[in-house]
Amino acid sequence: FMSETVAALCLGAAYRHAGDHMWQTLTLLFALVPCALVQLSLVFIHRDVSRDRPLVLLLHLLQLGPLV
């Protein structure tokens, strides 16, 4: 999970360096939107918010929820 996100960020940086802003935007969009949806589903399905566990909620907001 984390390696895929890092690879997408590196690819986005390479596109930016090459001046190809359309591909950079598409790469980041297709990489980060699914990450955010996974984190939201983990928060609501596992009900981490209702257990009053602020550290777990913070990890989900930092996109580190699957590591919990």
C-alpha positions in Angstrom: 0.0 0.0 0.0 2.7 2.5 1.0 5.0 1.5 -1.8 2.2 2.1 -4.4 1.6 5.6 -2.9 5.3 6.4 -2.9 5.7 5.2 -6.5 2.8 7.4 -7.6 4.2 10.4 -5.9 7.6 9.8 -7.5 6.0 9.4 -10.9 4.1 12.6 -10.3 7.3 14.4 -9.5 8.9 13.0 -12.6 6.0 14.3 -14.7 6.3 17.7 -13.1 10.0 17.8 -13.8 9.3 16.9 -17.4 6.7 19.7 -17.6 3.8 17.3 -18.3 1.2 18.7 -15.9 -1.8 16.9 -17.3 -0.2 13.5 -16.6 1.0 14.6 -13.2 -2.5 15.7 -12.3 -4.0 12.4 -13.5 -1.4 10.3 -11.7 -2.0 12.0 -8.4 -5.7 12.0 -8.8 -5.8 8.2 -9.6 -3.4 7.5 -6.7 -4.7 9.7 -3.9 -8.5 9.5 -4.4 -8.6 5.7 -3.8 -6.4 6.1 -0.8 -8.8 8.6 0.7 -11.8 6.4 0.0 -10.0 3.4 1.6 -9.3 5.5 4.7 -12.9 6.7 4.9 -14.3 3.2 4.6 -11.9 2.0 7.3 -13.0 4.8 9.6 -16.7 4.2 9.2 -16.8 0.4 8.7 -14.6 -0.3 11.7 -16.2 2.5 13.7 -12.9 3.8 15.0 -14.5 7.2 15.6 -17.1 5.8 18.0 -14.5 4.1 20.2 -13.0 7.5 21.1 -9.5 6.5 19.8 -8.0 9.7 18.6 -4.7 8.1 17.7 -6.4 5.7 15.3 -8.4 8.5 13.7 -5.2 10.6 13.3 -3.5 7.6 11.6 -6.5 7.3 9.2 -6.3 11.0 8.4 -2.5 10.7 7.7 -3.3 7.8 5.3 -1.7 5.3 7.6 -4.9 3.4 8.6 -4.1 0.1 7.0 -1.0 -0.2 9.2 -3.2 -0.2 12.3 
